[in-house]
Amino acid sequence: MGHVVTMTLTGAVGLMSIFLVDFADLYFLSLLGETPVTAAIGFAGITAFTTMSVSLGLGIAAAALVARHIGAGEEERARQYATTAVVTTMAMMAVVAAGFGGFATSFLSLLGASGEVLAYARSYVVIVAFGFPLLAGAIACSFCLRAIGDPRRAMYVTLTSAIINGCLDPVFIFGFDMNIRGAATATVIANCAALAVGLNGLVRVQRLLVPRQPAAMFGDIPALAGIALPAILTQLATPFAIAYMTRATAPFGDEAVAAVAIINRLIPVAFGIIFSLSGAVGPIIGQNFGARQMDRVRHALRDAMLFAALYTLATSLVLFVFRHQIPGVFHAKGATVGLVSFYCTFLAVSWAFTGTQFVAQAAFNNLHRPHWATLTNWGRATLGTVPFVNAGAALDGARGILIGSAAGATVFGIAAAAVAFRLSARIKKHQV
């Protein structure tokens, strides 16, 4: 348990700082007191979440290849892969950014945005898209730094983005009177600063990036894609679920969409520890599996799930105590207040089961069943979201959507845990 807690807490700092960027945007924009602006961030934020998910998948691949070759003593090959990863990640995200920027109106309309909300959301996406390649490059640098054993500088990359974004948001939103465009501009500048910090760590400090010919980098792409594509596919399940939930909420008005936007930004900050749990427990499971210590694997599963439950209970209690104050922090109005308070009162505790699913997915990835992790994540995003959200909307409107989402997460969390323990028992039996 001590190992699980230590690994989780140290990994959470960098991850939560990424989510704090969106949280800062929403907080400062909420000070304007305009519900359409808050709702617009709910729609526009899905594009940022999607690109971040792709960037994380690419970062996972970069870290795996760099770490593997560093461990094998092939430092020059590790440098080559690091260079290819950073360059191709930024190039790929530039194409994605162009797509989101060019087709922002169509994409946001598909999610259910319209009228004034659509105009606000589009203005945000068109500007913030310029920062997508910068953020992707920064994340790739951060993952490469972790891969070579420099977690401190890796953490600095994402912390820089969060701090600068938080400082610049009020300047551009209020000082320059740019409204939602100011938040987007501040985010782009923060992403640029994060990339500068990451490149400084890789180039000047660790000397991990080297000059490479385009043809040579092109030859590295199959190895990078072999790891990145499954990782990206797994990462994209979460923004898909959020997008569907937002689309289902749109018919119930801007105040309902604003509530979902607040909840979806409150969750990563409140439960960021749970997000980092999967990455923390994975190496523990993998090491003990490699040592053929399946009893320890099962203990790691049990302790990680217990940690998720205890942390969720503690955090949910805090959210419950401040359930009436939290909507006020975001200057929520009307139905937004009731929906956010309702979530903090009854539904936040369901994250214990989401944490259980994250632990199970870490087990699948480290017990040679990575496709199970992908299926589990997409299962929750589809079968665990669509029918539950639709049923909830039909029975109890916007509040029912929140209930349905929590119910689906609970069902899939329990199922994933059962499969993970069954898999570990089967492997142990075959080892005897």
N, C-alpha and C positions, 0 to 999 in steps of 0.2 A: 504493500500500500504506500509506503514511504517513497519508493521508486516511482510509482505511478503519479503521486501528487507532485513530486519534484519536477519530473519531466513535463507534466501538464502545465504547471504554473509558469515555467520558464518559456515554454513555447507559446503561451497565451498572449504575452505582451506584444510581440510583433504582429500576431494575427489580429488582435483587437484594435491595434492602431490603424489597420487598414479599414476596419468598419467604422472607426471614429470619424473618418473623413466624411462619409455620408451622414453620420449622426450630426456633425457640426453644421453641414449644409442645411439639414432639416431644422435644427434648433434656431439658427440665426434667421432663416427665412420665416419661421413661425412667429418671430417677433414682429413681423409686418402685420400680423393679425388678419391675413387674407386666406380663407379656406381654399379658394381655387389654386393658390400658389402651393400650399401644402399638398393638395391632391395632385398637382402637376409633378411634384417631386416623387410621388408614389409611382406614377407612370414612367417618368424619365429615369428613375433610379434602376428600373429593370434593365435598361441598356447597360448601365454601369456595372450592375451585378453580373450580367451575362459576360461582358468582356473580362471582368475580373476572374470569373470562373475559368474562362479559356486560358487566361494568363497563369492561373494557379496550376492548371493541368500541364502547361508547357514548362512551368518552373519545376514541377515534380520530375518531369523527364530530364531536365537539365541537371538537377541535383543527383539523380540516380546515375547518369552516365559519368559525371565528374567524380562522384564519390567512388564508383566502381573502379575507375582507372587510377585514381589516387591510391586506393587500397592495393591495387596490383603493382604499384611502383611505376606506372606509366604516366608520369607527370606531364610530359609534353602532349600526349594524347588527351589528357584531361584538359589542358589549356585549349587545345583545338576544339574540343566539344563545347567548352564554356563559351568560346568566341562564336561558334556556330549558333549555339542556343540563344545568346543575346541578340545577335543580328537577325536571325530568322524569326524570333519572337516579335521583335519590333516591326519587321517587314509584314508579317502576317497580320498583326493587329492594326497596321496602317490601312490594310485592305478592309478589315472589319470596320474600322472607324469611318472609312469613306462610305461604306454601305449604310451604316447607321445614320451618318450625317446626311447623305443624299436621299434616303428614303425614310427620314424621321417621321414625316406626317403620316405615311402609310402604316408604318409600324405602330405608332402611338394610337392611331385610329383603330387598328386591329385589336389593341388592348382595351379599347372602350373609351379613350379620351375624346373629348369633343369641345367645341366652343372655346371659351376663354382658357379652360384648363389645357386644351390641346395647344393653343398658341404659346402659353407659358412653357409647357413641357418641350415643345419643339425648339424654342429659343435656348433652352438649357442643353438639350442633346446636341444641337449643331455646334455649340461652343465646346462643350466638354469632350466631344469626340476627338478634338485635337490632342487631348491628353491621354487617350487610350494607348497609343504606342509607347508613350513615355512611362506610363504606369506599368505596362507589360515588361518593358526593359528593366525597370526598377525591381520588379518582382523576380525576374530572371537573375538579376545580380544578387538579390538577397538569397535565393535558393542556392546559387553557386557558392556564396560565402559560407552558408551553413554546411554545404557538402565538403568543404575543405577544413571545417572545424573552426570557423570564425563567427560564432553565433552573435557576438556582441555587435560587430559591424553589420551583420545581417539585420539585426533589430533596429539599428540606427536608420536604415533605409526607410522602413515603413514609419518609424516614429517621426522622421523628418517630414514626411508627407502630412501626417496628422497634425503636427504642431504648426507648420506653416499654413495649412488650410484653415485651422482654427484662428490664427492670427489675422489672416487676410480676409476672411469672410466678412467681418463687420466693416472693414475698410471699403471693400468693393460694393457690398450690399447697401450700406447706409452712407458711408463717406462719399462715394461716387454716385450714389443713388441709382445703382444698376439693377436693383431688385434680383430676380432669379438669374439674370445674366451675370451678375457680380459673383454669385456663388459658383457658377460654372467657370468663370475666369480664374477665381482663386484656386479652384481644384486643378486646373491646367498648370498653373504656376507651381503649385505644391508637387505635382507629379514630376515636373521638370527638375525641381530641387532634389527629390528622392532619387531620380535617375543619376543626377550628378554625384550624390553621395555613394550610390552603388558602384558607379564606374570608378570613382576614386578608390574605393576599397579593392576592386578587382584589378585595376590597372596600376595604380601607384603603390598600394600597400602589398597586395598579394601577387602582383605581376602575373595574373592568370589569363589575361587576354593577349593574343598574339596576332600579328598580321596574317591574313589568309586570303587565298585566291577564291573567287566565287565558285569555281568548278570544284575545288576541294571541299568547300562548305556544302555544296549541293550533294556531295557523296556522303556527308554525315547525316543528311535528312532522314533516310530510312530508319536508322537506329533511333534517332530522336522521335520520329513519328510512331515507331513501334511501342514506345512507352507513353508518349503524349496523347495519342488518340483515345485509348481506353480511359486515361485519367481525365481528359477533357469531357468525354461522354459522361463519366460519373459526376463531374463537377457541374455540368449543365442541368442536371436533374433539379437542383434547388431553385435556380432562377425560373425554370419552367413552371414549377409548382407555384412560385410567387406570382408569376405572370398570369397563370390561370385564376388564382385567387383574386387578383386585382381585377381581371376581366369580369369575373362573376360578381364582384362587388359594385362595379360601375353603374349598373341599372338602379342601385339604391341611393345614388346621389354623391355629390362631391364630399360631403361630410363623412360618408362611409368609406370612401376611397382614402380620405385623409387619415382616418383611423387606422386603416391597414398600413398606410405609409409609416405612421408613427410606430406601430407595433413591429413592423419588419425592420425598423432601425433600432428599436429598443432591445429586441431579442439578441442580436449579436453582441451588444455591449453588456447586457445582463448575463448572457449565457456564453460569452466568448470562451470561458474555460472549457465548456462542453465541446465547442468547435475544435479546440486544440487537443482534446482528449484522444481522438483517433490517431493523430500523428504521434502522440506521446506513448501510447500503449503498444503501437505497432512494433517498434524495435524490441520491446520487452518480450512480446509474444514470439517475434522472429528469432531472437537469440535463444530462447529456451526451446523452441521447436528445433532449431539447428542442433542443440545439445541433446535432443531426444528426451527432454524433461517435460513430458506432457502434463504431469501433475502441476508443475509450475505454470504452464500455459493456462490451465483451468483456473488456477489461483489468480493469475493476472486478469483473466476475464471477469471473474467474480469480483475482485477488488476494484477494477475499473468501473464496473456497472454499479457497485455500491457507492463509489465515489461520486458518480454521476447523479445517483439518487439523492445522496446527502447534500450535495452542492445545490441541486435543483430545489430541494425542499427549503434550504436556507435562503436562497435567492427569491424563491416564490413568496416566502414569508415577508421579505423586505418589500417586494412589489405589492403585496396585499396591504401592508401597513400604510404604504404611501399611494394606494390606488386612487385616492381622490386628488392628490397633489400632482401626480405625474401628468395628467392631461393639461393641467395649468402651466407646466413647464414649457409646453409647446403651444400655449395660448389657444388650445382647442376650443371649439364652439359646438353647440347643439348636439347632434347625435354622435359626433366624434368623441365627446367627453364620456358618454355612457358606454360606448363600445370599448374604448381603451380601458376604462375602469373595470368593465366586465371581464376583459381578458386577464387583467392583473389579479382579479378576485378568484376566478374559477379555473382558468385554462393554462396559466403559465406553468403549473406543476406538470403538465403533460410533457415538458421537456426532459423529464427523467427517462421517458421511453425513447425519445429521440437520441439522447445520450447513449442509451443501451444499443440502439441501432448503429451508432457511430463506432462503438467498441466492437460490435459483431463484424462490421465491415473491415475494421483493422485486422481482425482475426482472419477473415476470408483472404485479404490481401497477403497475409504473411504465412498462411497455411496452403499456399498454392491454389487458391480458388478466387483469383481476382475478378473473374467474370461474375461470381456470385455477388460481389460487392456492387458491381454495376447494376445487376438485375435488382438487387435490393433497393438501391437508391432510386432507380427509375420506377420500381414498383410502388414505392411510397409516393413518388411525384405524380403517378398516373392513377393506378388503382386505389392508392391510399389518399388521393386528393380529389380527383374528378367526381366519382360517385358520392363521396362523403360531403363534399362542398355543395354539390347540386341538391342533395337531399336536405342538407341544412338550410340552404337558401329557400327551398320550397316550404319548409316547416316553420322557419323562424327568421326569414330575411337575412339581413347583414350579420346579425348576431349568430344565426344558425350557420353561416359560412365559417365563422371562427370556431364554433363547436365542431363542425364537420371536419375541419382541418386537424384539430387536436385529436379527434377520435381516430382518424386515419393514421396519424403518427403513432398513437398508442398501439393500435393493432399490429402495425408493421414492426414496431420496436419489440414487442413481445415475441412475434414470430421469428425475427432475426436472432434474438437471444437464444431461443430454443434450437435453431439450426446451428448456431455457433457452438453451443455446448455438445450437441449431438455429433458434429464434425470432429471436435477434439476428442470425444470419447471413442469414435470409430478409429481415429488415427492411433490413439493409445492402444486399443485392442490389437491392431495389426502390428504394433511394435513389440508386443509381448511374445 
